Amino acid sequence: MKLLRNLCLLFILFSIAQLTSQSIVQNGPFAFLALGSAWAQSSENTTAANSLAGYSTQSSKTEREWEQKLRDGVVADNLRQDMQRLSARPHHVGSPYDKDNSEWILSQFKEWGFDAHIETFNVLFPTPKERVVELVEPTKFKAKLQEPPVPGDPTSSQTSEQLPTYNAYSIDGDVTAPLVYVNYGNREDYEQLDRLGISVKGAIIIARYGEGWRGIKPKVGAEHGAIGCIIYSDPKDDGFFEGDTYPTGGWRPREGVQRGSVMDTDYPGDPLTPGVGATADAKRLDIKEAKTITKIPVLPISWGDVLPLLSALQGPVAPEAWRGGLAITYHVGPGPAKVHLKVVSNWDLKPVNDVIATMKGSEAPDEWVIRGNHYDAWVNGADDPISGMVTVMEEGRMLGELHKQGWTPKRTIILCAWDGEEPGLLGSTEWVETHGDELQKHAVAYINSDSNGRGFLYAGGTHDLQHFINDVAREVQDPEKHASVQQRAKLRQIQRAPKDERGEIRKEADVRIGALGDGSDYTAFQDHDGISTLNIGYGGENDADSYHSIYDDFYWYTHFVDTDFSYGRALAQTGGTAIMRLADADVIPYEYKGQAETIGRFVKELEKLLKDKQDEFTEQNLELKEGVFTATSDPRKTYVPPPAKEVPPFMNFAPLKNGVEAIKASADRYEAAFTKWQASGNALPQQTATTLNEQLMQIQRAFLTEKGLPERPWFRNQVYAPGAYTGYGAKPIAAVREYMDQEKWKEADAQVPMVGEVLQNVAAAIGKAADELHNATAK
């Protein structure tokens, strides 16, 4: 490496000499000063290029050696064995095997040298005791609501331990009413129903899974007057339309059912203790006061059970985009189909057991790098979540092995195995709420995974870690393509981007990471406590889907997903490298230019949304005036023209744009100071590094406000948050965007100055860190 570096420098000098030979003759010895300066500058740039972001030259060399040992040491067969053990029996919240798994994970972390313990919270977790879906008119049919075992799949027959097919946090109810098909049950679908002249008031709605989080379907239905909700899995979305069904292939079979929570999005975690940990002595709400429990009863069913229901519907033929993969004509209703729906649950408090394993840092023990995955499942859960959990365990095993060989992290590493994620992020949220003050002071970052498959690296999170995770991904090789996973992800992003964005993406060195909503255990860290966050995993090439069913088990996973655990190994290499690099860096390797550019795009999206709505409503009102809708509708079919709408007024986005420009300016200053220090190759004095890192950790906290979002105060982050009607999906700058989506333009405009002030606070915090680092390198 040194020889190659020297050859490069000689080539640079030779080129400079060729260009300046006449100057040397004319100017004598002064020309050699320029050559000496060129040598020094080239040497400085080479030093920076060889250093990891946040490391000195010497610490980079040492870090690279240890990281390579970790990546080389990850064993795919360990992942296989751990998955087989953890998914051997159903292990939902409160079940015997869930508790058994927590104790086994604890013993493993202890064996690997971690200081580990179990932290228990008591949460509301309803389980069903009575479920009925039956067609009562015009014919009789009673749904089985049961997934049958598959011959050859040994765990699918563990019927007595399996959690029945249901939706957690559905209110109890017993209703009989006409049925109406509402497609995916999103707000846009109800606008289409309005055009068809169909109301769901007093009806039971039936929606198919997909195109949004399941909890939105009963929520929007209730807002439109529905009294019950059925959610089914259409084979066009995850069944035979996509490929061969289980057990021939990996796709959801006829009787497969997707369980899942339908908890509302006011706040995650225990419904009875919002904002505080669900400890034994916590003050709890009455169940009737809990905002996150649905307003109407809900049950999921298979397409095998739904076929008689949908076949009995008449009324208008469903719009083309609403038609699934069943061999029927999809009608909307209502009638003549009438359905009886009954849900009764046991509303009990159950324990969730978080396993917390700590390896104390040698130089900065009060700075915490946190890595987590959940281990509870709806049934056996080989894919979701055990495929992710086993990678965190293998990372822990290798960190313990390196520790035995002499490596100790500078910062404290905390590995977390969360319980209760599936019902509503229970274990992680209660832990964060309990330890919020400590986390605000000590947390460097939280890195999450969930399930893992095969294909491309995907990453989402706060964009101060975008460059960091790209650097980590450059070190990991794709097990099938033998290129770096970063390069493969970059090419995938180009392939899938709109044509007008591909040129810009090609110019960028890094893969853009997505914003996160609230789909997994990162939620409380990012949205409530303002902690830098990543969510990582592999996917995109799974030829299978048995999500939240009894068929998501070891047999299914090892036959149809990551069959040789090569991508499990890649995830353990990715997560393990990320943990080590954050834990050992002299300066925490946050990067703010990418974050500034991303927030700038969020603001442009708000401006575009306003312009699009102004154009849309202007055109719609004109067509109403011209009589377009009346003239073009089929007189033999019911059609109701859309209502006239007030064209949105102009909004003042200047505070947001000024805030973005302020962050960009501070980010440039910080990058300049960071690059100058990095180029020197020298370590910072310990006290300087400590002070700087303390300031850096607080920058992400500046995105928070105590009041939180206007109608969801638990969510305090003013840039990163889920949408109230998107669930898992992110809704950046939600305080403004949510009101715009509801066409409450004045309310949206009123939130802009507040968010602009938050962005200015972030810019000031970055600027303060830039000054600290600049002053340190100027000495």
C-alpha positions as a printed Julia matrix, in Angstrom:
779×3 Matrix{Float64}:
   0.0     0.0     0.0
   2.83    2.4     0.9
   4.61    1.58   -2.39
   1.44    2.3    -4.36
   0.97    5.56   -2.49
   4.55    6.67   -3.23
   4.23    5.77   -6.9
   1.07    7.88   -7.08
   2.82   10.81   -5.45
   5.78   10.51   -7.85
   3.37   10.53  -10.77
   1.71   13.67   -9.41
   5.09   15.36   -8.97
   6.19   14.36  -12.45
   3.02   15.82  -13.91
   3.47   19.05  -11.96
   7.1    19.27  -13.07
   6.11   18.81  -16.71
   3.56   21.6   -16.41
   5.89   23.96  -14.53
   9.31   23.28  -16.07
   9.37   26.66  -17.75
   8.4    28.3   -14.46
  11.25   26.51  -12.68
  13.76   27.86  -15.19
  12.34   31.38  -14.89
  11.75   31.5   -11.14
  14.56   29.37   -9.78
  14.24   28.04   -6.2
  10.81   29.58   -5.6
   9.32   27.04   -7.99
  10.44   24.22   -5.71
   8.41   25.74   -2.9
   5.37   25.19   -5.08
   6.43   21.61   -5.72
   6.94   21.07   -1.99
   3.5    22.5    -1.32
   1.99   20.21   -3.96
   3.7    17.21   -2.32
   2.4    18.22    1.11
  -1.13   18.8    -0.21
  -1.13   15.48   -2.03
   0.16   13.7     1.06
  -2.53   15.35    3.18
  -5.3    14.3     0.8
  -3.96   10.74    0.69
  -3.91   10.63    4.49
  -7.55   11.72    4.59
  -8.51    9.17    1.93
  -6.91    6.34    3.91
  -8.62    7.3     7.14
 -12.05    6.14    8.17
 -14.48    8.98    8.8
 -14.04   10.05   12.41
 -10.68    8.31   12.89
  -7.04    9.34   12.92
  -4.59    7.62   10.6
  -3.4     5.21   13.28
  -6.8     4.45   14.74
  -8.14    3.81   11.21
  -5.51    1.14   10.63
  -6.3    -0.6    13.91
 -10.05   -0.34   13.38
  -9.91   -1.82    9.89
  -8.02   -4.84   11.21
 -10.55   -5.53   13.98
 -13.56   -4.98   11.68
 -12.16   -7.45    9.17
 -11.78  -10.03   11.91
 -15.44   -9.58   12.79
 -16.61   -9.94    9.19
 -14.41  -12.99    8.62
 -15.62  -14.62   11.83
 -19.38  -14.54   11.14
 -20.62  -18.12   10.64
 -23.75  -18.77    8.57
 -24.41  -22.1    10.28
 -24.69  -20.34   13.65
 -27.54  -18.3    12.2
 -29.26  -21.47   11.02
 -28.92  -23.2    14.39
 -30.08  -20.16   16.35
 -33.11  -19.74   14.08
 -34.07  -23.37   14.47
 -33.91  -23.02   18.25
 -35.75  -19.69   18.57
 -38.53  -20.56   16.09
 -39.04  -24.14   17.31
 -42.37  -23.28   18.97
 -44.9   -20.41   18.81
 -43.66  -17.53   20.96
 -46.09  -14.63   21.11
 -46.18  -12.19   24.02
 -46.94  -13.94   27.29
 -46.42  -17.47   25.94
 -44.18  -20.0    27.7
 -41.75  -20.28   24.78
 -41.44  -16.49   24.51
 -40.21  -16.47   28.11
 -37.98  -19.47   27.4
 -36.43  -17.65   24.44
 -35.71  -14.57   26.54
 -33.84  -16.65   29.11
 -31.88  -18.49   26.42
 -30.88  -15.24   24.69
 -29.82  -13.88   28.09
 -27.63  -16.93   28.73
 -25.98  -16.57   25.33
 -25.08  -12.92   25.85
 -23.66  -13.73   29.27
 -21.62  -16.59   27.83
 -20.12  -14.15   25.31
 -18.98  -11.81   28.06
 -21.74   -9.22   28.16
 -23.23   -7.82   31.35
 -26.83   -8.84   30.62
 -30.19   -8.74   32.35
 -33.91   -8.95   31.62
 -36.07   -5.89   32.1
 -39.79   -6.66   32.41
 -42.8    -4.43   31.72
 -46.51   -5.21   32.16
 -48.57   -4.27   29.12
 -52.11   -4.63   27.85
 -52.17   -7.47   25.33
 -55.61   -8.76   24.28
 -55.96  -12.31   22.98
 -59.13  -13.67   21.34
 -61.62  -15.93   23.04
 -64.45  -15.69   20.49
 -64.27  -14.98   16.74
 -67.09  -15.24   14.21
 -67.37  -14.26   10.56
 -70.43  -15.66    8.83
 -72.52  -14.86    5.8
 -76.18  -14.77    6.84
 -77.78  -13.52    3.58
 -78.49  -14.36    0.79
 -76.95  -17.77    1.68
 -75.3   -19.23    4.74
 -71.55  -19.66    5.19
 -69.31  -19.68    8.25
 -65.62  -18.85    7.89
 -63.15  -21.41    9.26
 -60.76  -18.76   10.67
 -58.12  -21.48   10.94
 -54.9   -22.22    9.07
 -54.45  -25.96    8.43
 -51.12  -27.74    9.05
 -48.99  -28.59    6.03
 -47.65  -32.15    5.67
 -43.89  -32.13    5.94
 -43.8   -28.85    7.87
 -43.24  -30.03   11.46
 -44.14  -26.84   13.34
 -47.28  -25.9    11.4
 -49.17  -28.56   13.39
 -48.49  -26.98   16.83
 -52.13  -25.94   16.91
 -52.6   -25.81   20.68
 -49.81  -23.24   21.08
 -50.61  -21.07   18.07
 -52.19  -17.68   18.54
 -55.5   -17.73   16.59
 -56.01  -15.58   13.53
 -57.01  -12.14   14.82
 -56.15   -8.45   14.91
 -54.81   -7.27   18.25
 -56.39   -4.18   19.84
 -59.65   -4.6    17.97
 -62.46   -3.47   20.21
 -64.95   -6.16   21.23
 -68.11   -6.15   19.16
 -71.01   -8.2    17.8
 -72.52   -6.7    14.64
 -74.61   -7.82   11.67
 -74.85   -5.6     8.61
 -74.63   -5.37    4.82
 -71.15   -5.85    3.37
 -69.28   -3.27    1.29
 -65.99   -3.88   -0.51
 -63.62   -0.92   -0.09
 -60.49   -2.1    -1.95
 -57.49   -1.38    0.33
 -59.61    0.82    2.59
 -57.48    3.95    2.31
 -58.86    7.48    2.26
 -58.56    7.66   -1.52
 -60.75    4.58   -1.87
 -63.6     6.34   -0.06
 -63.38    9.21   -2.52
 -63.97    6.63   -5.26
 -66.92    5.21   -3.32
 -68.38    8.71   -3.13
 -68.19    8.93   -6.95
 -70.1     5.64   -7.11
 -72.73    6.98   -4.73
 -72.02    4.35   -2.09
 -71.96    4.93    1.65
 -70.52    2.54    4.24
 -72.52    4.03    7.07
 -74.0     1.2     9.12
 -72.15   -1.4     7.01
 -69.38   -3.91    7.6
 -66.5    -3.12    5.28
 -64.22   -5.7     3.71
 -60.74   -4.54    2.67
 -57.76   -6.37    1.26
 -54.34   -6.25    2.86
 -51.74   -4.0     1.26
 -51.11   -0.42    0.12
 -50.85    0.85    3.67
 -50.82   -0.28    7.25
 -53.67   -2.58    8.33
 -54.71   -0.34   11.25
 -55.7     2.44    8.86
 -58.45    0.28    7.32
 -60.76    0.09   10.38
 -59.79    3.64   11.36
 -60.92    5.2     8.08
 -63.93    2.87    7.88
 -65.11    4.0    11.31
 -64.67    7.64   10.31
 -67.08    6.99    7.44
 -69.67    5.29    9.64
 -68.82    1.6     9.22
 -69.62   -0.63   12.2
 -67.24   -3.51   11.51
 -64.2    -4.41    9.4
 -62.9    -7.6     7.78
 -59.41   -7.68    6.25
 -58.44  -10.46    3.86
 -55.38  -11.55    1.91
 -56.03  -11.34   -1.83
 -53.95  -13.8    -3.9
 -53.03  -10.99   -6.32
 -50.99   -9.37   -3.58
 -49.22  -12.26   -1.85
 -50.65  -15.51   -3.19
 -50.87  -17.54   -6.39
 -50.81  -14.45   -8.61
 -47.18  -13.93   -7.51
 -46.0   -17.54   -7.63
 -46.55  -21.1    -6.45
 -48.2   -21.3    -3.05
 -46.96  -23.15   -0.01
 -45.83  -25.9     0.2
 -45.03  -26.16   -3.55
 -43.73  -22.6    -3.49
 -43.33  -19.95   -0.85
 -46.43  -17.77   -1.38
 -49.45  -17.55    0.91
 -51.82  -20.51    0.39
 -55.62  -20.51    0.16
 -56.17  -20.68    3.94
 -53.24  -18.47    4.94
 -54.11  -15.51    7.19
 -52.13  -12.42    8.15
 -52.42  -11.66   11.85
 -51.38   -8.24   13.08
 -52.02   -5.27   15.29
 -54.56   -2.61   14.36
 -53.48   -0.23   17.11
 -54.07    3.41   16.13
 -51.14    5.76   15.53
 -51.6     8.26   18.37
 -48.64    6.65   20.14
 -46.92    3.24   20.14
 -46.34    1.01   23.13
 -48.65    0.02   25.93
 -52.09    1.61   25.32
 -52.6     2.22   29.05
 -49.34    4.07   29.85
 -48.68    6.61   27.08
 -45.43    8.5    27.61
 -44.26    6.54   30.67
 -42.8     3.08   31.14
 -45.29    0.31   31.9
 -43.63   -0.64   35.15
 -45.47   -2.45   37.94
 -46.31    0.79   39.76
 -47.14    2.9    36.69
 -50.42    4.79   36.66
 -52.65    3.23   34.0
 -55.58    4.47   31.96
 -58.86    2.64   31.97
 -59.21    0.54   28.82
 -62.07    2.78   27.67
 -59.72    5.77   27.8
 -57.02    4.22   25.57
 -56.98    6.12   22.27
 -55.14    3.44   20.33
 -57.84    0.74   20.52
 -60.06    0.61   17.42
 -63.54    2.09   17.33
 -65.04   -0.9    15.48
 -64.42   -4.68   15.65
 -61.91   -6.15   13.17
 -60.91   -9.66   12.06
 -58.54  -10.97    9.36
 -59.49  -13.89    7.11
 -58.01  -15.92    4.25
 -59.01  -15.63    0.61
 -60.46  -19.1     0.92
 -62.87  -17.78    3.57
 -63.54  -14.51    1.77
 -64.53  -16.05   -1.56
 -68.17  -16.83   -0.58
 -68.51  -13.32    0.9
 -67.22  -11.44   -2.13
 -69.15  -13.77   -4.48
 -72.38  -12.79   -2.72
 -71.86   -9.06   -3.32
 -73.74   -7.19   -6.04
 -73.92   -3.48   -6.77
 -71.46   -1.7    -9.08
 -68.57   -3.61  -10.57
 -65.41   -2.55   -8.77
 -63.07   -0.18  -10.61
 -60.35   -2.0   -12.52
 -57.62   -1.07  -10.03
 -59.71   -2.61   -7.23
 -59.92   -6.08   -8.76
 -57.84   -8.81   -7.19
 -56.77  -12.25   -8.32
 -59.89  -14.28   -7.54
 -61.88  -15.86  -10.38
 -64.95  -13.73   -9.7
 -66.36  -10.4   -10.78
 -65.47   -7.98   -8.0
 -68.56   -6.03   -6.93
 -68.63   -3.22   -4.4
 -72.04   -3.8    -2.81
 -73.83   -3.07   -0.58
 -75.95   -6.22   -0.53
 -77.4    -8.61   -0.94
 -74.56  -10.0     1.17
 -75.12   -9.53    4.89
 -72.47  -10.59    7.39
 -72.31  -11.34   11.1
 -69.02  -10.33   12.74
 -68.17  -11.0    16.38
 -64.95  -10.36   18.3
 -64.47  -10.94   22.03
 -61.02  -10.84   23.65
 -59.34  -11.39   26.98
 -58.05   -7.96   27.97
 -55.16   -8.98   30.2
 -51.86   -7.47   31.27
 -48.95   -9.57   30.05
 -45.23   -9.37   30.76
 -42.8    -8.33   28.04
 -39.19   -9.28   28.73
 -36.48   -7.17   27.12
 -32.98   -8.67   27.15
 -30.38   -5.91   27.59
 -26.69   -6.82   27.13
 -23.9    -4.31   27.76
 -20.22   -4.19   26.91
 -18.73   -1.19   28.72
 -16.56    1.25   26.8
 -12.94    1.85   27.79
 -12.64    5.59   27.03
 -16.16    6.95   26.71
 -18.41    4.6    28.72
 -21.11    7.27   28.98
 -21.59    7.28   25.2
 -23.89    4.43   24.13
 -24.11    2.67   20.77
 -27.33    0.64   20.77
 -28.27   -2.26   18.48
 -31.58   -4.09   18.6
 -34.04   -6.55   17.11
 -37.2    -8.08   18.5
 -37.67  -11.79   19.15
 -41.43  -12.15   19.81
 -43.58  -13.37   16.91
 -47.23  -13.89   16.03
 -46.54  -17.6    15.71
 -43.15  -19.26   15.0
 -41.79  -16.23   13.15
 -38.69  -17.59   11.41
 -38.64  -14.66    8.98
 -40.31  -12.05   11.15
 -38.4   -11.55   13.38
 -35.96  -14.41   13.97
 -34.04  -13.91   10.71
 -33.05  -10.5    12.07
 -32.63  -11.53   15.7
 -30.09  -14.24   14.91
 -27.86  -11.73   13.1
 -27.76   -9.51   16.2
 -26.83  -12.56   18.27
 -24.06  -13.5    15.87
 -22.8    -9.93   16.02
 -22.79  -10.24   19.81
 -20.9   -13.54   19.67
 -18.21  -12.0    17.46
 -17.92   -8.86   19.59
 -17.4   -11.11   22.59
 -14.8   -13.13   20.67
 -12.89   -9.99   19.68
 -13.03   -8.81   23.28
 -11.33  -12.03   24.35
  -8.64  -11.33   21.74
  -7.88   -7.91   23.2
 -10.34   -5.52   21.58
 -12.44   -3.26   23.8
 -14.81   -0.63   22.39
 -14.12    2.99   23.26
 -17.85    3.56   23.76
 -20.34    1.34   25.53
 -22.22   -1.1    23.29
 -25.75   -2.15   24.25
 -27.39   -5.06   22.42
 -31.16   -5.35   22.89
 -33.52   -8.25   22.23
 -36.96   -6.67   22.35
 -40.15   -8.41   23.35
 -43.64   -7.34   22.28
 -42.79   -5.6    19.02
 -45.5    -7.34   17.02
 -48.53   -6.04   18.96
 -47.29   -2.45   19.04
 -43.56   -1.88   19.69
 -44.25   -2.64   23.33
 -40.88   -3.67   24.75
 -38.75   -1.05   23.02
 -41.17    1.82   23.61
 -41.57    1.06   27.32
 -37.79    0.78   27.71
 -37.19    4.11   25.97
 -39.92    5.82   27.99
 -38.43    4.43   31.2
 -34.85    5.44   30.34
 -35.59    8.55   28.31
 -33.47   11.0    30.32
 -30.45    8.67   30.22
 -30.85    8.06   26.51
 -31.09   11.75   25.74
 -27.79   12.26   27.49
 -25.86    9.16   26.42
 -27.22    7.66   23.17
 -24.99    7.98   20.11
 -27.25    5.99   17.77
 -29.72    3.14   17.61
 -29.37    0.54   14.83
 -32.39   -1.7    14.24
 -33.22   -4.7    12.13
 -36.39   -6.73   11.93
 -36.68   -9.5     9.37
 -34.05  -10.34    6.78
 -34.25  -11.94    3.34
 -32.11  -12.08    0.25
 -31.24   -9.42   -2.3
 -30.34   -5.8    -1.78
 -29.26   -3.87    1.29
 -31.98   -1.48    2.34
 -31.44    1.21    4.93
 -33.57    3.94    6.4
 -33.04    6.38    9.19
 -31.93    9.84   10.16
 -29.79   11.27    7.4
 -26.87   12.25    9.61
 -25.99    8.53    9.3
 -26.52    8.25    5.53
 -22.86    8.67    4.61
 -21.83    6.47    7.52
 -23.92    3.45    6.48
 -22.75    3.88    2.88
 -19.15    3.67    4.07
 -19.94    0.54    6.06
 -21.75   -1.01    3.07
 -18.66   -0.49    0.91
 -16.84   -2.96    3.17
 -19.38   -5.78    2.81
 -19.47   -8.08   -0.21
 -22.73   -9.28   -1.75
 -22.66  -13.07   -1.35
 -24.13  -13.77   -4.79
 -22.92  -10.89   -6.99
 -19.47  -10.48   -5.37
 -19.61   -6.69   -5.54
 -19.99   -4.45   -2.53
 -23.53   -4.3    -1.2
 -23.28   -0.51   -1.47
 -22.57   -0.68   -5.21
 -25.42   -3.1    -5.8
 -27.83   -0.95   -3.78
 -26.74    2.14   -5.75
 -27.41    0.47   -9.1
 -30.76   -0.78   -7.82
 -31.67    2.75   -6.8
 -30.8     4.06  -10.25
 -32.85    1.31  -11.89
 -35.96    2.06   -9.81
 -35.75    5.86   -9.81
 -37.94    8.02  -12.06
 -36.06    8.84  -15.26
 -35.78   12.52  -14.39
 -34.0    11.68  -11.11
 -31.49    9.13  -12.37
 -28.9    11.66  -13.49
 -28.86   13.34  -10.1
 -28.6     9.99   -8.29
 -25.7     8.91  -10.51
 -23.75   12.01   -9.52
 -24.14   11.29   -5.8
 -21.47    9.13   -4.15
 -23.88    7.69   -1.6
 -27.09    5.71   -1.85
 -29.96    7.76   -0.5
 -31.53    6.17    2.54
 -35.24    6.41    3.23
 -37.0     8.22    6.03
 -38.56    6.05    8.74
 -42.08    6.17   10.14
 -43.01    3.83   12.99
 -42.83    0.3    11.6
 -40.39   -1.21   14.08
 -38.42   -0.73   17.28
 -36.55    2.36   16.1
 -39.71    4.42   16.58
 -39.32    5.56   20.18
 -35.63    6.3    19.69
 -36.12    8.47   16.62
 -39.59    9.95   16.94
 -39.82   10.45   20.71
 -36.23   10.89   21.92
 -34.46   12.41   18.91
 -31.73    9.78   18.65
 -29.85    9.15   15.4
 -31.29    5.96   13.95
 -30.78    3.32   11.27
 -32.89    0.36   10.18
 -31.0    -2.17    8.05
 -31.73   -5.46    6.3
 -31.61   -7.29    3.0
 -34.5    -8.06    0.68
 -36.11   -7.56   -2.7
 -35.46  -11.04   -4.07
 -37.62  -13.21   -1.81
 -39.83  -15.44   -3.97
 -42.12  -16.02   -1.0
 -44.47  -14.39    1.51
 -46.07  -16.0     4.57
 -46.11  -12.85    6.69
 -47.68  -13.29   10.15
 -49.01  -16.78    9.42
 -48.26  -20.21   10.89
 -46.25  -20.96    7.75
 -43.57  -18.39    8.6
 -41.43  -21.06   10.22
 -38.01  -22.7     9.93
 -39.08  -25.21    7.27
 -40.6   -22.51    5.04
 -37.71  -20.05    5.51
 -34.96  -22.57    4.78
 -36.74  -23.77    1.63
 -37.85  -20.47    0.09
 -36.01  -17.45    1.52
 -32.34  -17.15    2.54
 -31.81  -20.88    2.23
 -28.05  -20.89    2.93
 -28.11  -17.88    5.3
 -25.6   -16.06    3.11
 -27.59  -12.83    3.39
 -28.01  -13.4     7.12
 -24.22  -13.5     7.23
 -24.08  -10.28    5.19
 -26.45   -8.55    7.63
 -24.38   -9.66   10.63
 -21.28   -8.31    8.87
 -23.07   -5.04    8.11
 -24.53   -4.56   11.58
 -21.37   -5.69   13.36
 -19.16   -3.36   11.33
 -21.53   -0.46   11.98
 -21.53   -1.08   15.73
 -17.75   -1.28   15.93
 -17.17    1.79   13.78
 -19.55    3.94   15.82
 -18.16    2.6    19.08
 -14.48    3.16   18.25
 -14.47    6.46   16.33
 -12.49    9.36   17.79
 -15.22   11.7    16.52
 -18.71   10.24   16.01
 -19.0    10.05   12.18
 -22.21   11.98   11.68
 -22.45   13.89    8.38
 -24.83   16.81    7.89
 -24.63   17.82    4.22
 -26.67   14.79    3.22
 -29.17   15.55    5.95
 -29.49   19.17    4.8
 -30.03   18.09    1.19
 -32.65   15.56    2.28
 -34.6    18.05    4.37
 -34.4    20.42    1.42
 -36.09   17.75   -0.71
 -38.78   17.34    1.95
 -39.53   21.06    1.73
 -39.65   20.93   -2.08
 -42.15   18.07   -1.79
 -44.39   20.3     0.33
 -44.18   23.08   -2.28
 -44.96   20.61   -5.06
 -47.91   19.17   -3.13
 -49.42   22.63   -2.76
 -48.9    23.45   -6.45
 -50.34   20.1    -7.55
 -53.43   20.59   -5.37
 -53.93   24.14   -6.65
 -53.78   22.89  -10.24
 -55.97   19.86   -9.51
 -58.74   21.81   -7.77
 -58.66   24.6   -10.35
 -59.1    22.09  -13.18
 -61.76   20.09  -11.29
 -63.8    23.21  -10.55
 -63.57   24.27  -14.18
 -64.77   20.86  -15.37
 -67.68   21.03  -12.93
 -68.62   24.43  -14.31
 -68.39   23.13  -17.88
 -70.51   20.08  -17.01
 -67.8    17.6   -17.98
 -68.64   15.04  -15.28
 -72.36   15.07  -15.98
 -71.94   14.9   -19.74
 -69.42   12.05  -19.73
 -70.95    9.77  -17.08
 -72.84    6.64  -18.15
 -76.57    7.36  -17.56
 -77.19    3.69  -16.78
 -74.72    3.74  -13.9
 -74.78    5.76  -10.71
 -72.16    8.48  -10.74
 -71.85   11.42   -8.37
 -69.61   14.28   -9.53
 -66.91   15.4    -7.08
 -67.74   18.47   -5.02
 -66.33   21.87   -5.88
 -63.31   22.67   -3.72
 -61.74   25.9    -2.64
 -58.41   26.3    -4.38
 -55.64   26.22   -1.74
 -54.17   29.6    -0.9
 -50.46   30.26   -1.28
 -48.4    29.29    1.75
 -45.27   30.96    3.06
 -42.57   28.29    3.01
 -39.8    30.86    3.59
 -39.12   29.85    7.23
 -38.56   26.26    6.14
 -36.35   27.25    3.2
 -34.36   29.62    5.37
 -33.94   26.86    7.93
 -32.65   24.46    5.28
 -30.18   27.06    4.01
 -28.97   27.64    7.56
 -28.4    23.9     8.05
 -26.55   23.73    4.71
 -24.26   26.59    5.75
 -23.52   25.01    9.14
 -23.03   21.62    7.5
 -20.47   23.12    5.1
 -18.6    24.68    8.03
 -18.61   21.44    9.94
 -17.43   19.45    6.93
 -14.57   21.88    6.37
 -13.42   21.57    9.99
 -13.91   17.79    9.96
 -11.96   17.39    6.7
  -9.1    19.56    7.99
  -8.82   17.5    11.17
  -9.14   14.23    9.26
  -6.42   15.29    6.8
  -3.99   15.96    9.63
  -4.09   12.29   10.54
  -3.79   13.21   14.2
  -5.98   12.19   17.12
  -7.81   14.92   19.0
  -6.98   15.52   22.64
  -9.28   13.38   24.77
 -11.05   16.29   26.46
 -11.64   18.01   23.12
 -13.06   14.8    21.64
 -15.31   14.3    24.66
 -16.71   17.83   24.49
 -17.21   17.64   20.73
 -18.95   14.28   20.86
 -21.28   15.5    23.6
 -22.28   18.38   21.33
 -22.72   16.11   18.32
 -25.06   13.76   20.19
 -27.34   16.67   21.02
 -27.79   17.84   17.42
 -30.47   15.27   16.65
 -32.26   16.2    19.89
 -32.71   19.71   18.44
 -35.33   18.27   16.06
 -37.66   17.75   19.05
 -40.24   20.02   20.58
 -41.85   19.44   23.95
 -45.34   19.92   22.51
 -44.77   17.36   19.76
 -46.97   17.14   16.69
 -50.18   19.19   16.87
 -52.58   16.26   17.3
 -50.12   13.55   18.34
 -47.91   15.0    21.09
 -46.05   11.72   21.77
 -44.29   12.21   18.41
 -41.85   15.01   19.22
 -39.55   14.93   16.16
 -40.52   17.71   13.76
 -38.81   16.24   10.68
 -39.06   12.45   11.14
 -42.47   10.96   11.97
 -45.09    8.54   10.63
 -48.28    9.78    9.09
 -51.5     9.47   11.04
 -52.93    7.68    7.98
 -49.8     5.92    6.73
 -48.78    3.93    9.82
 -45.43    2.41    8.91
 -44.8     5.02    6.23
 -42.9     8.2     7.02
 -44.52   11.6     6.68
 -41.6    14.07    6.84
 -42.34   17.46    8.41
 -45.61   15.95    9.6
 -46.81   19.06   11.47
 -47.22   20.79    8.09
 -47.79   17.83    5.8
 -50.6    16.2     7.78
 -52.71   19.38    7.68
 -52.01   19.75    3.95
 -53.19   16.18    3.36
 -56.4    17.04    5.25
 -56.76   20.2     3.13
 -56.5    22.37    6.23
 -54.35   24.98    4.58
 -54.46   27.68    7.24
 -53.5    25.21    9.95
 -50.66   23.91    7.79
 -49.38   27.41    7.11
 -49.47   28.19   10.84
 -47.08   25.3    11.58
 -44.39   26.47    9.16
 -42.74   29.08   11.43
 -42.47   26.58   14.28
 -40.74   23.97   12.11
 -38.57   26.69   10.61
 -37.42   27.63   14.1
 -36.59   23.97   14.8
 -34.42   23.88   11.67
 -32.64   27.04   12.8
 -31.97   25.39   16.17
 -30.49   22.38   14.38
 -28.31   24.67   12.27
 -27.08   26.45   15.39
 -26.21   23.13   17.05
 -24.23   22.0    14.0
 -22.51   25.39   13.89
 -21.49   25.08   17.52
 -19.88   21.69   16.82
 -18.15   23.15   13.76
 -16.65   25.93   15.9
 -15.48   23.41   18.51
 -13.72   21.28   15.92
 -12.29   24.27   14.05
 -10.83   25.73   17.22
  -9.31   22.38   18.16
  -7.56   21.99   14.82
  -6.42   25.61   14.74
  -4.35   25.19   17.9
